[in-house]
């Protein structure tokens, strides 16, 4: 990476509950484009 990392200029309070987590079984078809975004990328990653 070129350059230095960017730093926030303002403190931001983080709560961690902004987006609910959805736990999905590993057996799920992660290449299903009707369910998951990313052109099948999640399925490719999960195969590894």
C-alpha positions as CSV (number, residue, x, y, z in Angstrom):
1,X,0.0,0.0,0.0
2,X,1.2,3.4,-0.8
3,X,1.0,6.4,1.6
4,X,0.0,6.4,5.2
5,X,-3.2,5.0,6.7
6,X,-6.1,7.5,7.0
7,X,-7.2,8.4,10.5
8,X,-10.5,9.7,11.7
9,X,-10.6,13.4,12.7
10,X,-13.6,13.0,14.9
11,X,-14.3,10.4,17.6
12,X,-17.2,8.1,16.8
13,X,-19.0,6.0,19.4
14,X,-19.6,2.4,18.2
15,X,-22.3,0.2,19.7
16,X,-22.1,-2.9,17.5
17,X,-25.8,-3.4,17.2
18,X,-26.4,-1.3,14.0
19,X,-26.8,-4.4,11.9
20,X,-28.2,-7.7,13.2
21,X,-26.0,-10.8,12.6
22,X,-27.5,-13.7,10.7
23,X,-25.8,-17.0,11.4
24,X,-26.0,-19.3,8.4
25,X,-25.1,-23.0,8.3
26,X,-21.9,-23.9,6.3
27,X,-24.0,-26.3,4.3
28,X,-26.0,-23.3,2.8
29,X,-25.5,-22.8,-1.0
30,X,-23.5,-19.6,-0.8
31,X,-23.3,-19.5,-4.6
32,X,-27.0,-18.8,-4.8
33,X,-27.2,-15.4,-6.4
34,X,-30.8,-15.0,-5.5
35,X,-29.9,-15.0,-1.8
36,X,-26.3,-13.6,-1.7
37,X,-24.7,-10.6,-3.4
38,X,-21.3,-10.6,-4.9
39,X,-21.6,-12.7,-8.1
40,X,-20.9,-15.9,-6.3
41,X,-17.8,-14.6,-4.5
42,X,-19.1,-15.8,-1.0
43,X,-19.5,-19.3,-2.4
44,X,-15.9,-19.2,-3.8
45,X,-14.5,-18.0,-0.5
46,X,-16.4,-20.6,1.5
47,X,-15.1,-23.5,-0.6
48,X,-11.5,-22.6,0.6
